[in-house]
Amino acid sequence: MKYRCSATPSFRKALRKLSPSQKRSAKAAFAIFRSDPFDPRLGTHKIHRLSAKLGRTIYAVKVEADLRALFYLDGDHVVSIDVGSHRLYRE
């Protein structure tokens, strides 16, 4: 399946706050993500608590050890909503 990707303003803001090394890791991960957000190298998984809270299925991908990016699907449209440490799961 071919996906269309976009990012929320809050995602872009969080991305700008990352360290230079985290930005490099994010760039590498998003190169894979744009092709297939469910590529096994990304370790994509559902975040049940946030999904229940937001009323839609929220997924996370592993960017590096303690850096995750959150997104949801709307048909073939992938919307990135946040990036940061595991604290994202509790927000």
N, C-alpha and C positions, 0 to 999 in steps of 0.2 A: 504494500500500500504506500502511496506517495502522500506525505504529510506537508501541510502548509504550517509554517512556524511564525509566531509573534511573541512579543514579550510585553508585560505590563510596565508602566512607569516605575512601580516599586521594585520590579526585578532589575531594571536598568540602573536604578539608584543603588541597590545592594551590590550589583556587579561592579560599579565604579568604586565602591568602598573596599574591595578585596585588595590584598597585597599583590605586588607584581608577580610573585610565584604562583599565587592562587589564580590570577588572571590568565597566566600561561596554561595552567591545568584546565581551567574552564574553557579556554579556546580549543584545546585538544579534545575535551569531552564533547563540546558542542559541534565539532566537525563530524563526530560519529552520530550525535543526537539528531542533527538535521536530516540525516539519511534514514535513521530508524531509532526512535526514542526507546525502543524495547530491545536494542542490541544487547546481547548478554554481557559485553564488556562494561556496560554502564550499571549493571546491577539494579535495574529498574524494579521498584517495589511500591505497593500501595501503602498509603499512610491512613490507616483506618480512623484514627481519632479526628484528624483534620477533615477527612472525607465526610464523616458524620456531622461535624460542626458546620461545614460549608455546603452540605447538601449535594455534593458531586464527588466523583472519585478523583482523589488527589494522588499523584505519583511522585516519587523522588528518584533521582539518579545520583550515583556516587561520582563526584568530581575528583576528590582525593580523600584521604583518611577521614577527616572530620569536616568535609565540605560537601553539601548536597544542594541540588537544584530541584525545585518543586514545579510541577506542571499539571495541567489537566487537559483532557481531550474534549473537543466539541466536533464530533464527526471526524473529518480528516484534518482538522485544525488543532495544532498543539499550541497551548498558551502557557508560556513560562511565567510563573508568578512570584518566585522568590529564590534567592540563593544565599547560603550561609551555613553555619554549623548545625549540629543536631538540635539546637534550641528552636529551630524552625518548626519542629514537630509538635512543640508545646504551645505555639502561638495561635 
